[in-house]
Every structure is written in structure tokens, then in C-alpha cells.
Amino acid sequence: MDHLLMNNTFVLVNKLASEDSEAALGSLYELYFERLVRFVYVYVQSENSAEEVVADVFISIWLGRKELVNIENFNSYIFTIARNKAISYFRKEEKHYNMQKQSTVDIYKNTETTPEDDFISKELIEKFNEAVNSLPTQCKTVFILIREDKLKYKDVAVVLNISIKTVEAHMAKATKILRRLLEDRI
């Protein structure tokens, strides 16, 4: 996240916590909704379910708004809530939780390009998305959180409840696999 966005998030979180501002909650929803849906989708394998889980995340944020003043890193906090809600959703639905299951996530779903750019790069983007989607689930999750959602390694470690060294190992593995797959496909 860039500095301006972090400051804006800080202001919104404080407004939500101190003033019970529904407008601040709405703004946070707009900032985080799509990124959280992509993240939760990796766990629940359904866009509708992912949206339902993310809605629950924002209900939890609203209900716990007075405690937000104690949160040092809202970005890590909201992704951790999303992960926990996704796992709870899975358990509630009594589905077998399998982290190794592959999913399809288009990390460039909301990329803004010109028609000419689309024409030139569509095939390359498709190949890249195929390569990302072929990564092992945990490796893919780490890659998406760092590359797409711009989380720091330490924040990803907190969100996924793994060590920073494990995050580094997953990124190194993802980079190596993607490089090999893309060299083979291009």
C-alpha cells in the first residue's frame, strides 16, 4: 500500500472507531472488498461464498469498531479476520478443508489497459495467469498477497500464521516455478 492510502485508511479506521462512522465503514469496504474477495476465494473456491465471507468480515469490523484504536496495522488485521472467517465458513459447511486444492484466480481481473495493450498482451497475461494458478495453494496465496495486494512479507506471515522465512521460501519457490513455466510457454 502506498503512503497516502495508508494514511487514508488510518483516518477512516479512527473515524469508525471514535465516531461510529458508517461512511468510514463504507469507504473501508470500497478499499478492501475486491482484494478480500480474491483472497478468500482461494480458501472457499466460490465467488458467492467469498463475497459472503467478506461481508461477515465487515460486520465483525463494525461490531468491534471500538477496539480498532488498539490495532497497529489494519491491513494485516483485516486480512487475518478474512482468513479466519474463511476457515470458519469452511468448517461450518462441513466441507473437507484441503489447502492443496487448486483454484482459478485472475489476479489481473481489474487491470485497466487500452484496447491496443489488451490485444498485444492478452496471450501473455493468460499464460501468466495459468502459471500463477498452477502454483501450490499456499505458494499462490503468498504470491498474490505480496504482488497483487502489496502486503509486506511480515504482514503476510501474520495473515497466514506462518514465519517470515516461510513467506520468503514461498516467494522464492513461486518465482522459480513461474520463471520456468513462462520460459516453457513463451
JOGI-V206468 format. One record per residue. N is the residue number from 1. RES is the residue in three letters. OMEGA is omega in whole degrees, -180 to 180 (none if undefined). Layout:
# JOGI-V206468
n-><N & N>
res-><RES & RES>
omega-><OMEGA & OMEGA>
This chain:
# JOGI-V206468
n-><1 & 2 & 3 & 4 & 5 & 6 & 7 & 8 & 9 & 10 & 11 & 12 & 13 & 14 & 15 & 16 & 17 & 18 & 19 & 20 & 21 & 22 & 23 & 24 & 25 & 26 & 27 & 28 & 29 & 30 & 31 & 32 & 33 & 34 & 35 & 36 & 37 & 38 & 39 & 40 & 41 & 42 & 43 & 44 & 45 & 46 & 47 & 48 & 49 & 50 & 51 & 52 & 53 & 54 & 55 & 56 & 57 & 58 & 59 & 60 & 61 & 62 & 63 & 64 & 65 & 66 & 67 & 68 & 69 & 70 & 71 & 72 & 73 & 74 & 75 & 76 & 77 & 78 & 79 & 80 & 81 & 82 & 83 & 84 & 85 & 86 & 87 & 88 & 89 & 90 & 91 & 92 & 93 & 94 & 95 & 96 & 97 & 98 & 99 & 100 & 101 & 102 & 103 & 104 & 105 & 106 & 107 & 108 & 109 & 110 & 111 & 112 & 113 & 114 & 115 & 116 & 117 & 118 & 119 & 120 & 121 & 122 & 123 & 124 & 125 & 126 & 127 & 128 & 129 & 130 & 131 & 132 & 133 & 134 & 135 & 136 & 137 & 138 & 139 & 140 & 141 & 142 & 143 & 144 & 145 & 146 & 147 & 148 & 149 & 150 & 151 & 152 & 153 & 154 & 155 & 156 & 157 & 158 & 159 & 160 & 161 & 162 & 163 & 164 & 165 & 166 & 167 & 168 & 169 & 170 & 171 & 172 & 173 & 174 & 175 & 176 & 177 & 178 & 179 & 180 & 181 & 182 & 183 & 184 & 185 & 186>
res-><MET & ASP & HIS & LEU & LEU & MET & ASN & ASN & THR & PHE & VAL & LEU & VAL & ASN & LYS & LEU & ALA & SER & GLU & ASP & SER & GLU & ALA & ALA & LEU & GLY & SER & LEU & TYR & GLU & LEU & TYR & PHE & GLU & ARG & LEU & VAL & ARG & PHE & VAL & TYR & VAL & TYR & VAL & GLN & SER & GLU & ASN & SER & ALA & GLU & GLU & VAL & VAL & ALA & ASP & VAL & PHE & ILE & SER & ILE & TRP & LEU & GLY & ARG & LYS & GLU & LEU & VAL & ASN & ILE & GLU & ASN & PHE & ASN & SER & TYR & ILE & PHE & THR & ILE & ALA & ARG & ASN & LYS & ALA & ILE & SER & TYR & PHE & ARG & LYS & GLU & GLU & LYS & HIS & TYR & ASN & MET & GLN & LYS & GLN & SER & THR & VAL & ASP & ILE & TYR & LYS & ASN & THR & GLU & THR & THR & PRO & GLU & ASP & ASP & PHE & ILE & SER & LYS & GLU & LEU & ILE & GLU & LYS & PHE & ASN & GLU & ALA & VAL & ASN & SER & LEU & PRO & THR & GLN & CYS & LYS & THR & VAL & PHE & ILE & LEU & ILE & ARG & GLU & ASP & LYS & LEU & LYS & TYR & LYS & ASP & VAL & ALA & VAL & VAL & LEU & ASN & ILE & SER & ILE & LYS & THR & VAL & GLU & ALA & HIS & MET & ALA & LYS & ALA & THR & LYS & ILE & LEU & ARG & ARG & LEU & LEU & GLU & ASP & ARG & ILE>
omega-><179 & -173 & -179 & 179 & 177 & 178 & 178 & 178 & 179 & 179 & -179 & 180 & 179 & 178 & 178 & -177 & -173 & -175 & -176 & -174 & 175 & 178 & 178 & 177 & 178 & 179 & 176 & 177 & 179 & -180 & -169 & -169 & -176 & 179 & 179 & 178 & 178 & -179 & -178 & -180 & 179 & -179 & -169 & 174 & 180 & -179 & 178 & 179 & 179 & 179 & 177 & 179 & -179 & 175 & 177 & 178 & -178 & 172 & 178 & 178 & -180 & -178 & -179 & -173 & -178 & -179 & -177 & 179 & -180 & -176 & -179 & -177 & -177 & 180 & 177 & -178 & -176 & 177 & 176 & 176 & -180 & 179 & -179 & 178 & 179 & 179 & 178 & 178 & -180 & -180 & -179 & 180 & 179 & 175 & 176 & -178 & -177 & -177 & -177 & -178 & -179 & 176 & 178 & 178 & 178 & -175 & 177 & -177 & -175 & 179 & 178 & 179 & 176 & 177 & 179 & 177 & 179 & -179 & -177 & -170 & -176 & -179 & 179 & 179 & 178 & 179 & 179 & 179 & 176 & 180 & 179 & -179 & 178 & 179 & 172 & -170 & -177 & 179 & 179 & 180 & 178 & -179 & -179 & -179 & -178 & -175 & -176 & -176 & 173 & 175 & 176 & -179 & -178 & 178 & 177 & 178 & 179 & -178 & -176 & 179 & 177 & -179 & 177 & 178 & 178 & 176 & 179 & 180 & 178 & 179 & 178 & 179 & -180 & -179 & -180 & -179 & -179 & 179 & -179 & -179 & -179 & 177 & 180 & -173 & -176 & none>
